[in-house]
Amino acid sequence: MAEMSLVCLAQIHTHPKQIATHSSYDDSHAISGRNGFLSLVVTHYGGVANFDLNQMSVHEAWDHEWVVLEDKAKIERIRIVYDFDARVSDLDE
């Protein structure tokens, strides 16, 4: 990502069953803790029929803390796009 001057805005990981909270381990091992970074937690180890934001918990890093986003905030901040390839093969073109 660094070679292409990209930054990671969010991470996604899974939890067992219907537990979609951010554990203390998740807090301390997130790939970023900068303000605004999002951590999405999907239940049932990701084995869900569709990725509905209302079935996920979304946590935002803010001032070294993780804040759980309410449903309205999740919908305003995140768009799930299926089958979209955002990779760029050659930046010089």
JOJO-V801673 format. One record per residue. N is the residue number from 1. RES is the residue in one small letter. NEAR is the number of other C-alpha atoms within 10 Angstrom. D_FIRST is the distance of its C-alpha to the first C-alpha in whole Angstrom. Layout:
BEGIN
<<N | RES | NEAR | D_FIRST> <N | RES | NEAR | D_FIRST>>
END
This chain:
BEGIN
<<1 | m | 7 | 0> <2 | a | 7 | 4> <3 | e | 5 | 5> <4 | m | 9 | 5> <5 | s | 6 | 6> <6 | l | 8 | 5> <7 | v | 8 | 7> <8 | c | 11 | 8> <9 | l | 12 | 11> <10 | a | 17 | 13> <11 | q | 15 | 14> <12 | i | 13 | 17> <13 | h | 13 | 19> <14 | t | 17 | 23> <15 | h | 16 | 26> <16 | p | 12 | 30> <17 | k | 12 | 32> <18 | q | 12 | 32> <19 | i | 15 | 31> <20 | a | 20 | 28> <21 | t | 18 | 28> <22 | h | 18 | 25> <23 | s | 10 | 27> <24 | s | 9 | 27> <25 | y | 8 | 25> <26 | d | 14 | 22> <27 | d | 17 | 22> <28 | s | 12 | 22> <29 | h | 10 | 19> <30 | a | 15 | 17> <31 | i | 14 | 13> <32 | s | 17 | 14> <33 | g | 19 | 17> <34 | r | 14 | 17> <35 | n | 13 | 19> <36 | g | 16 | 18> <37 | f | 18 | 16> <38 | l | 27 | 17> <39 | s | 26 | 18> <40 | l | 20 | 20> <41 | v | 24 | 22> <42 | v | 26 | 24> <43 | t | 20 | 28> <44 | h | 14 | 29> <45 | y | 15 | 26> <46 | g | 16 | 25> <47 | g | 12 | 28> <48 | v | 11 | 29> <49 | a | 6 | 30> <50 | n | 8 | 28> <51 | f | 14 | 25> <52 | d | 11 | 27> <53 | l | 18 | 26> <54 | n | 12 | 29> <55 | q | 15 | 29> <56 | m | 20 | 26> <57 | s | 20 | 26> <58 | v | 27 | 23> <59 | h | 24 | 22> <60 | e | 21 | 21> <61 | a | 19 | 20> <62 | w | 14 | 23> <63 | d | 11 | 24> <64 | h | 12 | 24> <65 | e | 14 | 25> <66 | w | 21 | 24> <67 | v | 16 | 26> <68 | v | 18 | 27> <69 | l | 15 | 26> <70 | e | 12 | 30> <71 | d | 14 | 30> <72 | k | 10 | 30> <73 | a | 11 | 27> <74 | k | 20 | 25> <75 | i | 14 | 26> <76 | e | 8 | 25> <77 | r | 9 | 22> <78 | i | 12 | 21> <79 | r | 9 | 21> <80 | i | 10 | 21> <81 | v | 7 | 20> <82 | y | 7 | 21> <83 | d | 6 | 20> <84 | f | 7 | 18> <85 | d | 7 | 15> <86 | a | 6 | 13> <87 | r | 7 | 11> <88 | v | 9 | 11> <89 | s | 7 | 13> <90 | d | 7 | 14> <91 | l | 7 | 13> <92 | d | 5 | 16> <93 | e | 5 | 18>>
END
